[in-house]
Amino acid sequence: MPVICSSPHSPSSRRLRRIMTSPHSAPATTQRFQFASVLPAKHHLLHYPTIAAPPSHIRRLPTELLSEIFRFATRSKQSSIEEHDSPSGRTSPPQQPSHTEFNKQAVSLAQDSGELAFTLAAVCRRWRKLALGTPSLWTMLCVTVQDVLCHEDDLPDADASLQAAQVRLVNTILRSKDHAVDVFIDARDMDWNYYELGVSSAMDNTLAPYTHPFTADYMVSFLTIFLAVLPRWKTLTILTDTWAPMHAALLTLNKRLPSHSLNHRPTRLESIKLMRCNDLTSYCPLFYPESLAYPLPLNFGLEEEQEDATVLPSLKHITLHGVHVDWHSLPRILPPSSIASDSTVGLQTLDLSSHSLSVRPSAADLHNLLSRCSTSLCTLAITSSGISPPYDGADSELENPLVPVVLHELRELSMAFNQCPTEMEEVLRLFEAPGLERLSLADSTHPGELDSENDCGALLRGLALHPTACQVQQSPSSAKFPGIRLIRLDSVGADKASFWEFFRGQEELRRVEIKAGLNCVGHIVSSQDESTRRYSDQESTAAFLALLLSVSGQGDDTGLVCPRLKSLVLRGIDMRRSLATSRGVLRTMVEAWNASMRGVTWAEVEEVVVDLLVVGGLEVGSSESDVLFESDAVELEEVDVDSGPLRFVVRVAAMAPGSDSVGTDATK
C-alpha cells in the first residue's frame, strides 16, 4: 500500500487536494456532495502516520531459521514413516482385509511428506524461493493409486492424471539435487474386492471381476523415472494388491539400462520393502498366478560377471511380504561377511512372510542367507513362510546336515506357521542365537480352519532342547535360547508337559504375553492318559495360569517355573460360550493365585493382567478387588491388591447373551 505523507504541503497531499476540489472529478452534483462529505476524514488521513499492515512475526524469522524449520518438519514425517512401516510384528491371521489396515498410517505419512514441500512452496514468494532452494524438502518420491485415477473435476482422463503425476515427480527429483531420496509406491486400491486374474478362478473364489486401476504398465512407467537416480535411493517401498504390478516392478529393477555400470549402483540403499498385501494367497500350497510364479533375481541390472561386487553395500533392512525372488542369488547383493564384521554394517532386519509352499527358499538357500548376515542380523521374522518341503530325489540336504549358523547379534525372533508347526522346527535347526531376548510364536492358521489341532509340543520341546516328552523328567533344563526376557504366544497349544519344560528353562524370563488364549490344542490341563480330550479356551487358559502360578507343574518343590518373572499378561480370552464357565474360570484363577501367595512362589512378580470377554452384565463393586456379575456373583475379595508392590488386574469386557456388541469395563 502506498504511504501517505503526513505533511499537508507535500506533493502527494497537493495532488489529492486538486483531485477532490476539481469540478470534473465528479460528473454529478450528488457525487460531488457525497465526495465532499468525506473531507473531514480526508484531513484525518493526511495527518495520520504511515498506513501499513503490522508485520507478521513469522516474517521476522531469519532465512536460515525458517529453512531449518522446513527441514525439521520433513525429517519428522520421514522418521514417523520408518517407525510405522514395519510388518515384523504382524503374526496373527488376517481378520480384516490386510490391504486396508496394513501400514495405513505409514502410507498417510508418506503422502503428507511428499505433499509438504509443494504446500510450503505455495504460501508466498519468500517461502517458495526458500523451499525451492532447500533440496532436503524434496526427497520423498511418493506414488499412490490416486495418481492414476481419473479425476473428473481436474483432469479429463487417466492419461492426463498420469502425465501430471510424472511431471510432479520429475520436478521433485530435480529439486532434490544430489540428496538421497525415498521411493514409496503404494499401488493398493481401497475398493479392491480381492479379485485377481489367474488367482480367483484357481482358488474357486466367487468374486465379481474387478479391474485394478494400478496396472503393471503404470508401475513400469513410474519406476523408469526413479531409476534415473538409482544411486541416490535410500529406501524402496512397493505395496501392491495383486502380483502383476509387483512382477513388473521386479522385471524393471533387474533390467539393465544403458546407463547401468559399476558407478550406477544403489550404494546408498538402506531399506527394501516389497509387499504383496494379500495374505490369503499364502495359504495355498501352490503360487498363483502360476504363469508368473518363476523367481526373479534382485540384482538391479548387474551383469553376471559383475556379481562379485557388492550390489547393496549399505543395505540394513529387507522385507519380502508375499514376494518371492531368486533365493539362491539373494545373498550376493548383501555386504560380504568380511565387511559385515562390524555389527553396525550389514543386514540388520530380515522379514520373510506370506509365502506359498512352492516358492519358499530351500534349507540351503535360507542357510546361505543367514550366513551372509551372521554378524549383523538383529531382528528375524519368519511369518507364514519358512522352508520349501523336500521334493522327490532332492534329499541331499538330509544326508549332509547343515551346520547351524551362529547369529551373534540376533535379539528378536518372530515366527508364525500355517497348520504345521514342523515348518518352524526345520527353520530353528538352521541357526543359533545365544543373545536372543524376545521370542514370538504364533499359529497363523486360516480363520476357516481353526478347528484343526496344531500341537506345538514338539516345537516347544525343541526350544527346550528335549526332543521327546519322556525326557522331561530325565535331564535338567537347557533351553535353546536361555537369555529370553520376553515371550509372546498367540494361539499356541500343546500338552502340559511341553509347556512346563519350555518355561522351566527360561531362567531370565521377565514378561509373558499370551494372546487369543491357548485354544489350538486344549489339553494343557490333561494328564497323559487324557491327552485326546479337547478342552475349551476357558479351561486351558485357567490351567495355564495355575501352572505358572504354582511352585512346580509336576507336583514337587524342585524350583520355580520362572523365578525372575515380573509380568504376566493374558489377552483376548473369549469366555462368551458359557456364563457358568466364565464364573468357574475366574474362581480357578483366584484359587491359583491364593495358593501361590500362600506358598510365596513369585517373590519378584509385580503385575498380572488378565483380559476377559464374558457373558452377562457387569457391575463394578465398591472395592477395587471385586468383580461382580449380576447373577450368581463371583467375588475376588481374597485377592489382596495392596500387599507389597504386586498388582493383580482383571479387565473384563461384558457382553449380554446373544449380543454382538461389546462394552468394556475395567476393575482392579
N, C-alpha and C positions, 0 to 999 in steps of 0.2 A: 504494500500500500504506500502511495506517495506521502511524504512527510509535509505537513502544512506548517509553515514558519509562524511563530507567534508574533512577529513584528508586523504592525499594520502598514508600514511603508515598504515592505518587501515586494519584489516584482510579482510573486505569486498572489499576494493579497490584493495588489492593484488590479491584476488581471481578473481575479474573481469579482472585484467590485464593479468593473466595467461590464462584465457579462450580466451581472444581476441588475444593473441600472439601465442597460441598453433597451431602447424601445422595441428593437427587433428580437429581443431574447425570448419573448413570449408572443405568439400570434394572436392571442385573445386577451381581452381585459381581465377575464376571470382567471386566466392562468397567471397574469401579472400580479393579481391580487393574492392568489394562493402562494405565489413565489415570494411576494413581499412579506407574507405572514411569518416566514421562517427567518427574516432578517435578524431578530434578536438572537436566535440560535446561531446565526452566522457569526455574529460578533463574539459569541462564546467560543466558537470553534477557532476563530482567528487568534484568540489569546490563549488557547489550550496548548499545553506542551505536546511533544511528539506523540502522534497517534500510531500505535503499533501493538500487535498481539504480544502478550508476555511470552518470552521464550520458554519452551518445554525443558524440563530438567534433563531429559534424555539427550537433547541436542547439545547439552554442555559436556557430555561424556567425550573424552579424548578418543580419537580414532583407534588407537591401539587397544584401549579398554573395551570398546564396543566390539572390535574384531575378536577379542578373547571371549567375550560373552557368546558370540555366534559359534565359535569353535567348541565351547563348553556345552552348549545345547546339542550340537551334533554328536559329540562324544558320549553324552548321557544317553541319547537314543540308541547308539550303536552298542554300548555296554549293556543296556537293557535287553537288546536282541540276543546277545551272547548268553545272558542269564536264562532267558525263557526258551531259547531254541535248542533244547537238549532233550532227546527222546529216551535217554538211558533209563529214566525212572519208570517208563511205561511198560509194565509187565503184565497187567491184567487183560483179560479178553475184552474186546470192544463191546460195550453196552450201548453205545450210540455211534452214529456214523463218524468214523475217525477223521474224515476229511473236513468236518466242521469243527471239531474240537482240538485236533492235533496242532500244536504250535499256533493257535489262533492269535494269541497275544503277540507272539513274535512277528507274525505277518503284519499285524496292525502297526507295530513299532517300526518295521522296515518301511512300510508305506509312508508313515509320518516322517521318518528320517529322509526319505527320498524327496518328499514334497517340501521339507523345511527350507531348503536353500531357495527354491522358487518363491516361497512365501516371503522370506526375508528380502529377496531382491525386488519384490513388487510393492514395498512400503513407500519408499520415497527415493529421490535421486541419490542422496548420500548413501542410503543403505544399499541400493543397487550397485553403486560403484564399489562399495566395501565388500559386498557379497561376491561380486564377480572377481574381485582381487584376492579372495580367500579360498584357495584350492581345497582345503580340508572340508569345506562345506559340501563339496560335490563328489564325495567318494562313495555314495550309495547308489548303485545301479540296480534299480528295482523295477521288475516287470510283473504285472498281475493279469488275471483274465479280463479285467476291466479295460486293459489297453487294446484288446482285440474285439471287444463288443461294439455293436453299432449303437451310438448314442444319437437318437433322432433330433434332439434339441441342438446339438453342437455339430455333429458330423453326419454326412448323409449315408455312409455305408461303413462296413468293417474295414475296407481297404484304406479309406481316409483316416480311420482311427488308428490303424497300424502305422500309416505313414507319419501321423502326428507323434505317436509314441517313439518311432525311430528317430525323428528329428530331436525330440526331447533327450533321448539317450545320447545321441551324438554330441549335443551341446553340453550335456553333463560331463562326458568324457573329456571334451576339450577344456572345460573349465577346471577339471581336477588336475591338469598339468601332469606332473610326474609322481603324484601321491598314490599310495596303494588304495585299491578300490575293492568294495564288497559287491559281489554279484549275487543277486537274490531274484529267483524266478519262481513265482507261485502260479502254477498252471491249473489250479483247482477251481472248480465251479460249485458254488453253494447249491445250485439247483440240480446237480447231477444225481441220478437215481440208481447208481451202481451198475448201469448197463454198459457193457464194453464189448465191442465187436470181436468175435472169436473166443470170448470168455463166457459170457452169459449162456450161450447155447450149449457149450461143453459142460457147464455146471448145472444144466437143467433149470435155469432160473427163468421165471415167467415175468420178466421185466419188459416194459414197453421200450421200443427202440428210442435211443436218445443220441443226438449228435452233439458231441462235446465241442464247445466253441474254441478251445485252445488245441489246435491241431499240431501235428508233427512239423508241418511247414512253418508255422509261426515260431516253434522252438528253434528250428534251424536259422530262421531269419534273425532272431534276437542274438543267439549265440555267435553267429558270424560277426556281428558288430562288436561283441565283447572280446572275441578272440584277437582283435586288432591290438588290444592292450593286455594280452595274456601275461607278460612278465610283471604286470602291476597288480595281478589278482592277489588279494589277501584271504578272502573267504569265498566259497562257492556253495550256494544252497539252491537246490532244484526240488520243488514239490509238485507232484502230478497226481491225478486221479487214475489215469489209465496208463498202460505200458507203452503205447505207441509214441507219445512225446518223449518219454524217458529213453526209449531205444534210439530215437532220432538224436537226442542230446548226446548219448554215448558215441554214436557214429560221428557226430560233428566234433566232439572233443578229441577223437582219435584220428581225425582226418588231417593229413599233412598239408598244410598251406604253403604257398610259395615262400612266405617269409619265415617259415619254421627253420630253426637252426639251433645249435647249442646255446646261442645267445638269446634265443626266443623261447625260453622255458619259464614255467611259473615258479621261479625260485622264491617268491615271497609268499606263496600259497601256504596257509596255516591250517585251514579247515575245509573239509569236503563233506557235504550233507546231501545225499541223493536219496529221495524218499518217494516211493510209490504208496500213497496213503490209502490203501485198500487192504486191510489185514485179512479179509475173508479169503483172499486167494492163497494165503499161506497154509490154509487147512487142507488144500488139495494136494495129493501126492505128486501130481504132475503139474508142470508150469503151463499156464495159459496166458496169452495165445501161443500155441505150440509152434507156429511158423516163425516166431521171434524169440524162441527160447534159447537159441545158441548164445554162448557167452561172448562178450566183447572185452578187449583189454582196456585199461585205463592208463594209457601211456602218453596222452596229449600229443600225438603225432610224432613221437620219437621213433626213428627207424630202428630196425633190429640191431644193426651194427653199432648203434649209439646207446643201447640199453645198459651198458656198463656204467654210464654216467648217471648220477642220481637225478631223477626227474624232479622230485619234490623234496629238496633238502630241508625246507622249513616246516614240513607238514607235522602237525601235532594232533589233529582230531580227524577221524574218519567215521562217518555214519552211513551205512548201507541198509536202508529200511525197505524191504521188499524189492531191492535192486541187487541183482547178481552180476558179477563180472568174471573175467578170466582169473580165477583164483590162483592159478599157477604163476601168472606173471605179476600179480598184485604186489608181492614183497619187493619187486625190483624198483618200484617208484619211491620206496621209503629210504630214509638215510641208512646206510650200512651200519653194521654193528660197531665198526671201528670209530665211526663218527658219533654214534649214539652212546659211547662210553660215559659221557656226561649225561646225568639224568635230566638235565634241563633241555637237552637236544634229543629229538627223535619223537616218535609217535607216543602220545600220552593217553589218548582215548580211542578205543576200538568198540564200535557198536554194530553188531550184525543181528538183524531181526527180520521176522516175517518172510522167511524163505521156504518155498516148497521143497519137498524131499529131493526132487530130481535136479535142483540147481544149487544145492548146498555144496560147500567145499568138501573135499576128501580129508581124511585124517592127516595125510601127509601135507596137503596144502595148508591146512589150518596150523599144523605144527611149524611149517616154514614161516608162516606169517607171524606167529608168536615169537619165534626165534629171532626174527628181524628186529623186534622191538622189546627184547627181553630186559634190557637195562633201563628202559624209559617208560614202559606202559604203567599207568596209574589206575585207569578205570577200564574194566572189561564188561561188556553187556552182550549176552547171547540170549535173545528172546525169540521163541518160536523159530529157532534156527539151530545150527549145530553142524553135524557131520552127515554127509550123504551115506545111505546104507550101502554095504558092500554088494557088488554085483557078481554074477557067476563068472568064475575064472579070474577074479580080482582079489584074491586072498593073500597076496604077497605081504601086505602090511601086518596080517595076523602072524605070519611066520617070523617076521623080524619086527618085534615090538619097538615102537618109537620111545626114545629116552625122554622123559618129561623135561620140559623147559622150565627153568627157574626164573620166575618173574619177580625180580628183587624189589621193584618199586610198586607193585600192584597193591592198592589199598581198598578198592571197592570192586565187588563182583556181583553182577545181577544175572540170574538165569531163570528161564521160563521154558516149559515144554508143552507140547501138544499131545495129550493122551498117553505118551510113552515116556516115563521117567528115564528109561535106559538111554535116551539121547544125551542127557546131561552126564550120565555116568561115563560114557565114552569120551566126552569133552574133558571131564575132570582128570582123566588119565594122561592128558597131554601136557599138563603143566603143574607146577608147584608155586605157592605164594606164601612164603614164610612170614611176610609182613602184612597179610590181609587183615583189615579191621572191620569192614562192613560187608555182609553177605545177605543177598535177597534171593529167595526161592519162590517160584510161583507156578501154579498149574493154570496154563492159559488155554485149556481145552475149550472148544467151541461151545457157546452157551446152549446149543441144541443137543449137546452130548454130555451134559453134566452128570447124567445118571451112571456113566461108566466109572468103574472103580480103578483109580490110578494109585496103586500102592507105591508110596515113595520110601518104603522101608529100606530097600537095597541102596537107594541114593543116600539116605541119612546114615546108614551103616558105613557106606563108602567114605563119607565125610569124616566119620569117626575112626576110619581105618580098621573096621571089623566087617569083613565081607559076609558073614552069616550070623544069624541071631544066636546060634549056640555058643558063640564066642563071647557073648556079652558078659557071662558070669566067669569066664576063664582068665581074662587078661585085663590089666589096668588100662585106663583110657589113654589114647594117644591120637588126638584129633589131627586131621589133615591140615586144618588152619587153626592152630592153637591160640592165636592172638586176636580172635574176633571179639569186638566190643559191641557190635550191633547186629542183630539178626531180624530179618523181616520174612515172614511166612504168609503166603497168600493161597488159601485153599489147598494147603499141603496136608495130606493124610497118610498115616502109617500106623503100625501096631505100637502098643505101649512100650515094648522093649526097645524098639528102634528110636523112639523119641527119647526115652530115658538115656540110652547110651550116647545119642547125639548131643544132648545138652550136658551130660555129665562131663564131657571132655572140654567144655568151654569154660575154662577157669578164669578167663579175663573178661567174660561177658558182662556188659553193663546194662544193656537195654534189649528187650524182646518186644517186637510188634507183630501181632497176628491179625490179619485182615480176612474178612469173609468167613471166619470160622475154620473148622477142620472137617469139612463135610465131604471130602472126596472118598475117604475110607473111614467110616465112623467107628472102627473097633479099637480106638485108642484106650478105651476103658476095659477092653476084653482081656481075658486070660487066654492062654494058648489054646485051650480046648474050646473056646468060644470065638475063634478068630474069623469064622464065617458069618457071624452076626453083624448086620449093619445097624449102626447106632445113629441117632439123629444128631443134627448140628448142635442142639442144646446139650445133649448128654456128652458129646465129645468135647465141647468147649469147657463144660464144668469139670470134667475129669482131667483135662489138660491143666486147668488152673490148680486143681487139687494136687496134681503130680508135681508141678513146680513149687507149690507152697508146702510140700512135705519134706521131711528130713531125707528120705530116700524113696525112690519109686519102687524099690524091691522089698520094702518092709524091714530093712535093717538100719543101723545107725552108722554106716561107714563114712558118711560125709554129706555135705550139702550138694544139691544138684548144680546150682550156680552160685558159688559162695560170694561173688562180688556183684551180683545183680542189684541194680538200683531202681530200675523202672520196668514195669510190665504193662503193656497196652494191648487190649483186645478190642478190635473194631469190626463193625459191620456184622455183628452176630444176630441172625434172624431168629426170633423166638415167637413168631406170629402164628405158628401152627396150632398151638395149644396154650390156653391160659394156665392150665394146671401144670404143664411142663415148664412154663416160664417161672411160675412160683417155685417149683421144685429146683430149678437151676439156681435161682437166687439163693435159696436156702442152702443148697450144696456149696455155693461159693462162700457163704458166711461160715458154714461149719468148717470148711477147709481153712479159711482164714483164721478162725478162732483157734483151731488146732495148731496152726503154725505159730501163732502168737504165744500159745502156752509153751510150745517147745523152743521158742526163741531161735527159730531156724534161720531167719534172714535178718541178721543184725544190721546190714547195710542198706536194706531196701528203703527207698524214700517215696516211691509212688507206685500205685496200682490203679490203672484206669480201665474200666470196662464199659463199652458202648453196647447197649442192648436195644433191640427193636421188639417190643412186647405187644400183647393183645390186651385190650381193656383200657379203661380210663386211668389216669394217673393223678394222684393227689400228693403234693409235697407236704410232709409233716412239719411241725414246728422245729423239730430237732434236725440238725444238719446231717445226722447219721441215720435218718429214717427214709425208707422208700415204701410208700403205701399204695396198695391197689384198692379200688372202691369195693371190690368183692373179695372176701377172704384175704385180708391184708397180710403181706409178708413184711415183717419188721426187721430192720437191720440194727436194732438197738445195741446188740452186743459188740458191734464194731466201734472201737474207741479211736476216733479220728484225731483226738487231741493228745494221744500218748506219744511223746517223742516227736521226731521230725517226719514220721510216716504220714502219708496222705493216701487214703483209700477212697476212690471216687467211682461211683456208678452213675453213668449218664444214660438215661432211659428216654427213648423216643416212643411215646404212647400212640397206639393206633386202635381205633374202635374195631370190633369184629366185623368183618365183611367190608371194611373201608379200604380204599387205595391211597388215601391221603394221610400223610404222616405229620403229626405235630410234635415238636421237640421240647422236652423239658429236661432239666439237669438238676441233680441233687448231689450233695457231698455227704 
